[in-house]
């Protein structure tokens, strides 16, 4: 986690390659969230999006990791779409990419955002507004 925070992707990649490959130890290590997150970061920065998608779709992550992993998921899809189209994506293009490739359940709590607010927050604000439309 410390190496991941420094942003030294090459060093992080070397660290991941130095991990033991013994069958019992390898399985336990590779299921640890910080190792999976580090593998995802390295895959993203090396442009290996297929590995990134595989890691993010097949392993459950805690809420603390969701923001960073969601950003990587979307940015990877944006980069692939830009490469395919041969031009930078505009806001509408990015919207279409987000709709075509929704976040996997492993890095998302499942609640839709509408105008930057989650639906639960919007309903709570609506309730309070109906009680007192002019708070002081």
ChimeraX commands (.cxc) that place a marker at each C-alpha (Angstrom):
marker #1 position 0.00,0.00,0.00 radius 0.5
marker #1 position 2.87,2.37,0.79 radius 0.5
marker #1 position 4.47,1.78,-2.62 radius 0.5
marker #1 position 1.09,2.28,-4.28 radius 0.5
marker #1 position 0.67,5.65,-2.54 radius 0.5
marker #1 position 4.08,6.90,-3.73 radius 0.5
marker #1 position 2.96,6.46,-7.34 radius 0.5
marker #1 position 6.11,4.55,-8.35 radius 0.5
marker #1 position 4.38,2.09,-10.69 radius 0.5
marker #1 position 7.59,0.47,-11.92 radius 0.5
marker #1 position 8.69,-0.30,-8.36 radius 0.5
marker #1 position 5.22,-1.59,-7.54 radius 0.5
marker #1 position 5.35,-3.90,-10.56 radius 0.5
marker #1 position 8.77,-5.24,-9.49 radius 0.5
marker #1 position 7.39,-5.85,-5.99 radius 0.5
marker #1 position 4.45,-7.84,-7.36 radius 0.5
marker #1 position 6.80,-9.96,-9.50 radius 0.5
marker #1 position 8.95,-10.68,-6.42 radius 0.5
marker #1 position 6.07,-12.27,-4.49 radius 0.5
marker #1 position 6.35,-16.04,-3.83 radius 0.5
marker #1 position 4.83,-18.44,-6.33 radius 0.5
marker #1 position 4.37,-21.45,-4.02 radius 0.5
marker #1 position 0.82,-22.81,-4.53 radius 0.5
marker #1 position -0.45,-22.28,-0.96 radius 0.5
marker #1 position 1.20,-18.93,-0.35 radius 0.5
marker #1 position 0.43,-17.60,-3.80 radius 0.5
marker #1 position -3.31,-18.16,-3.47 radius 0.5
marker #1 position -3.50,-16.50,-0.05 radius 0.5
marker #1 position -1.43,-13.50,-1.15 radius 0.5
marker #1 position -3.23,-12.99,-4.45 radius 0.5
marker #1 position -6.63,-12.80,-2.73 radius 0.5
marker #1 position -5.52,-9.98,-0.41 radius 0.5
marker #1 position -7.22,-6.73,-1.36 radius 0.5
marker #1 position -4.11,-4.54,-1.27 radius 0.5
marker #1 position -2.31,-6.96,-3.65 radius 0.5
marker #1 position -5.32,-7.06,-5.99 radius 0.5
marker #1 position -5.56,-3.27,-5.92 radius 0.5
marker #1 position -1.82,-2.98,-6.64 radius 0.5
marker #1 position -2.14,-5.42,-9.56 radius 0.5
marker #1 position -5.02,-3.34,-10.90 radius 0.5
marker #1 position -2.97,-0.12,-10.63 radius 0.5
marker #1 position -0.02,-1.69,-12.46 radius 0.5
marker #1 position -2.30,-3.12,-15.16 radius 0.5
marker #1 position -3.93,0.29,-15.64 radius 0.5
marker #1 position -0.66,2.20,-15.89 radius 0.5
marker #1 position 0.88,-0.32,-18.29 radius 0.5
marker #1 position -2.21,-0.20,-20.51 radius 0.5
marker #1 position -3.11,-3.83,-19.83 radius 0.5
marker #1 position -6.83,-3.10,-19.56 radius 0.5
marker #1 position -7.93,-6.71,-20.05 radius 0.5
marker #1 position -6.17,-7.70,-16.80 radius 0.5
marker #1 position -7.57,-4.63,-15.07 radius 0.5
marker #1 position -11.13,-5.53,-16.07 radius 0.5
marker #1 position -10.61,-9.16,-15.01 radius 0.5
marker #1 position -9.35,-8.13,-11.56 radius 0.5
marker #1 position -12.12,-5.59,-11.00 radius 0.5
marker #1 position -14.93,-7.86,-12.21 radius 0.5
marker #1 position -13.90,-10.99,-10.31 radius 0.5
marker #1 position -12.88,-9.75,-6.85 radius 0.5
marker #1 position -14.94,-7.92,-4.23 radius 0.5
marker #1 position -13.38,-4.72,-2.85 radius 0.5
marker #1 position -14.16,-2.65,0.25 radius 0.5
marker #1 position -15.90,0.73,-0.03 radius 0.5
marker #1 position -12.64,2.54,0.77 radius 0.5
marker #1 position -11.18,1.29,-2.53 radius 0.5
marker #1 position -14.25,1.95,-4.67 radius 0.5
marker #1 position -13.49,5.55,-5.67 radius 0.5
marker #1 position -10.01,4.87,-7.00 radius 0.5
marker #1 position -11.01,1.64,-8.74 radius 0.5
marker #1 position -14.10,3.23,-10.31 radius 0.5
marker #1 position -11.94,6.04,-11.70 radius 0.5
marker #1 position -9.52,3.49,-13.19 radius 0.5
marker #1 position -12.40,1.46,-14.70 radius 0.5
marker #1 position -13.90,4.51,-16.40 radius 0.5
marker #1 position -10.57,6.01,-17.51 radius 0.5
marker #1 position -9.50,2.68,-19.04 radius 0.5
marker #1 position -12.72,2.50,-21.04 radius 0.5
marker #1 position -12.33,6.15,-22.08 radius 0.5
marker #1 position -8.78,5.52,-23.30 radius 0.5
marker #1 position -9.88,2.48,-25.29 radius 0.5
marker #1 position -12.73,4.46,-26.88 radius 0.5
marker #1 position -10.37,7.34,-27.73 radius 0.5
marker #1 position -7.95,4.94,-29.38 radius 0.5
marker #1 position -10.80,3.36,-31.37 radius 0.5
marker #1 position -12.22,6.71,-32.50 radius 0.5
marker #1 position -8.85,8.36,-33.02 radius 0.5
marker #1 position -9.90,11.56,-31.26 radius 0.5
marker #1 position -10.47,12.86,-27.72 radius 0.5
marker #1 position -13.85,12.06,-26.18 radius 0.5
marker #1 position -16.37,14.78,-25.47 radius 0.5
marker #1 position -18.87,14.76,-22.61 radius 0.5
marker #1 position -21.52,12.94,-24.67 radius 0.5
marker #1 position -18.99,10.30,-25.78 radius 0.5
marker #1 position -17.97,9.73,-22.15 radius 0.5
marker #1 position -21.62,9.41,-21.15 radius 0.5
marker #1 position -22.13,6.77,-23.84 radius 0.5
marker #1 position -19.04,4.86,-22.67 radius 0.5
marker #1 position -20.34,4.93,-19.06 radius 0.5
marker #1 position -23.71,3.58,-20.21 radius 0.5
marker #1 position -22.13,0.89,-22.37 radius 0.5
marker #1 position -19.70,-0.24,-19.64 radius 0.5
marker #1 position -21.40,0.19,-16.25 radius 0.5
marker #1 position -19.33,-0.27,-13.11 radius 0.5
marker #1 position -19.13,-3.88,-11.91 radius 0.5
marker #1 position -20.90,-4.70,-8.63 radius 0.5
marker #1 position -17.53,-5.51,-7.04 radius 0.5
marker #1 position -16.50,-1.82,-6.99 radius 0.5
marker #1 position -19.90,-0.15,-6.72 radius 0.5
marker #1 position -22.62,-0.12,-4.08 radius 0.5
marker #1 position -25.29,-0.33,-6.78 radius 0.5
marker #1 position -26.94,3.00,-6.06 radius 0.5
marker #1 position -27.41,5.27,-9.07 radius 0.5
marker #1 position -26.24,8.87,-8.97 radius 0.5
marker #1 position -28.53,11.54,-10.37 radius 0.5
marker #1 position -27.06,15.02,-10.75 radius 0.5
marker #1 position -24.14,14.20,-8.42 radius 0.5
marker #1 position -26.41,12.87,-5.63 radius 0.5
marker #1 position -27.24,9.28,-4.86 radius 0.5
marker #1 position -30.94,8.44,-4.95 radius 0.5
marker #1 position -31.10,7.94,-1.17 radius 0.5
marker #1 position -29.68,11.46,-0.61 radius 0.5
marker #1 position -32.12,12.98,-3.11 radius 0.5
marker #1 position -35.11,11.39,-1.36 radius 0.5
marker #1 position -33.90,12.63,2.04 radius 0.5
marker #1 position -33.49,16.17,0.69 radius 0.5
marker #1 position -36.95,15.96,-0.90 radius 0.5
marker #1 position -38.47,14.89,2.45 radius 0.5
marker #1 position -36.86,17.78,4.30 radius 0.5
marker #1 position -37.95,20.24,1.62 radius 0.5
marker #1 position -41.56,19.05,1.87 radius 0.5
marker #1 position -41.45,19.55,5.66 radius 0.5
marker #1 position -40.00,23.06,5.44 radius 0.5
marker #1 position -39.35,24.60,2.02 radius 0.5
marker #1 position -37.80,27.76,3.56 radius 0.5
marker #1 position -35.34,26.70,6.29 radius 0.5
marker #1 position -33.59,29.45,8.20 radius 0.5
marker link #1:1,2 radius 0.2
marker link #1:2,3 radius 0.2
marker link #1:3,4 radius 0.2
marker link #1:4,5 radius 0.2
marker link #1:5,6 radius 0.2
marker link #1:6,7 radius 0.2
marker link #1:7,8 radius 0.2
marker link #1:8,9 radius 0.2
marker link #1:9,10 radius 0.2
marker link #1:10,11 radius 0.2
marker link #1:11,12 radius 0.2
marker link #1:12,13 radius 0.2
marker link #1:13,14 radius 0.2
marker link #1:14,15 radius 0.2
marker link #1:15,16 radius 0.2
marker link #1:16,17 radius 0.2
marker link #1:17,18 radius 0.2
marker link #1:18,19 radius 0.2
marker link #1:19,20 radius 0.2
marker link #1:20,21 radius 0.2
marker link #1:21,22 radius 0.2
marker link #1:22,23 radius 0.2
marker link #1:23,24 radius 0.2
marker link #1:24,25 radius 0.2
marker link #1:25,26 radius 0.2
marker link #1:26,27 radius 0.2
marker link #1:27,28 radius 0.2
marker link #1:28,29 radius 0.2
marker link #1:29,30 radius 0.2
marker link #1:30,31 radius 0.2
marker link #1:31,32 radius 0.2
marker link #1:32,33 radius 0.2
marker link #1:33,34 radius 0.2
marker link #1:34,35 radius 0.2
marker link #1:35,36 radius 0.2
marker link #1:36,37 radius 0.2
marker link #1:37,38 radius 0.2
marker link #1:38,39 radius 0.2
marker link #1:39,40 radius 0.2
marker link #1:40,41 radius 0.2
marker link #1:41,42 radius 0.2
marker link #1:42,43 radius 0.2
marker link #1:43,44 radius 0.2
marker link #1:44,45 radius 0.2
marker link #1:45,46 radius 0.2
marker link #1:46,47 radius 0.2
marker link #1:47,48 radius 0.2
marker link #1:48,49 radius 0.2
marker link #1:49,50 radius 0.2
marker link #1:50,51 radius 0.2
marker link #1:51,52 radius 0.2
marker link #1:52,53 radius 0.2
marker link #1:53,54 radius 0.2
marker link #1:54,55 radius 0.2
marker link #1:55,56 radius 0.2
marker link #1:56,57 radius 0.2
marker link #1:57,58 radius 0.2
marker link #1:58,59 radius 0.2
marker link #1:59,60 radius 0.2
marker link #1:60,61 radius 0.2
marker link #1:61,62 radius 0.2
marker link #1:62,63 radius 0.2
marker link #1:63,64 radius 0.2
marker link #1:64,65 radius 0.2
marker link #1:65,66 radius 0.2
marker link #1:66,67 radius 0.2
marker link #1:67,68 radius 0.2
marker link #1:68,69 radius 0.2
marker link #1:69,70 radius 0.2
marker link #1:70,71 radius 0.2
marker link #1:71,72 radius 0.2
marker link #1:72,73 radius 0.2
marker link #1:73,74 radius 0.2
marker link #1:74,75 radius 0.2
marker link #1:75,76 radius 0.2
marker link #1:76,77 radius 0.2
marker link #1:77,78 radius 0.2
marker link #1:78,79 radius 0.2
marker link #1:79,80 radius 0.2
marker link #1:80,81 radius 0.2
marker link #1:81,82 radius 0.2
marker link #1:82,83 radius 0.2
marker link #1:83,84 radius 0.2
marker link #1:84,85 radius 0.2
marker link #1:85,86 radius 0.2
marker link #1:86,87 radius 0.2
marker link #1:87,88 radius 0.2
marker link #1:88,89 radius 0.2
marker link #1:89,90 radius 0.2
marker link #1:90,91 radius 0.2
marker link #1:91,92 radius 0.2
marker link #1:92,93 radius 0.2
marker link #1:93,94 radius 0.2
marker link #1:94,95 radius 0.2
marker link #1:95,96 radius 0.2
marker link #1:96,97 radius 0.2
marker link #1:97,98 radius 0.2
marker link #1:98,99 radius 0.2
marker link #1:99,100 radius 0.2
marker link #1:100,101 radius 0.2
marker link #1:101,102 radius 0.2
marker link #1:102,103 radius 0.2
marker link #1:103,104 radius 0.2
marker link #1:104,105 radius 0.2
marker link #1:105,106 radius 0.2
marker link #1:106,107 radius 0.2
marker link #1:107,108 radius 0.2
marker link #1:108,109 radius 0.2
marker link #1:109,110 radius 0.2
marker link #1:110,111 radius 0.2
marker link #1:111,112 radius 0.2
marker link #1:112,113 radius 0.2
marker link #1:113,114 radius 0.2
marker link #1:114,115 radius 0.2
marker link #1:115,116 radius 0.2
marker link #1:116,117 radius 0.2
marker link #1:117,118 radius 0.2
marker link #1:118,119 radius 0.2
marker link #1:119,120 radius 0.2
marker link #1:120,121 radius 0.2
marker link #1:121,122 radius 0.2
marker link #1:122,123 radius 0.2
marker link #1:123,124 radius 0.2
marker link #1:124,125 radius 0.2
marker link #1:125,126 radius 0.2
marker link #1:126,127 radius 0.2
marker link #1:127,128 radius 0.2
marker link #1:128,129 radius 0.2
marker link #1:129,130 radius 0.2
marker link #1:130,131 radius 0.2
marker link #1:131,132 radius 0.2
marker link #1:132,133 radius 0.2
marker link #1:133,134 radius 0.2
marker link #1:134,135 radius 0.2
marker link #1:135,136 radius 0.2
view
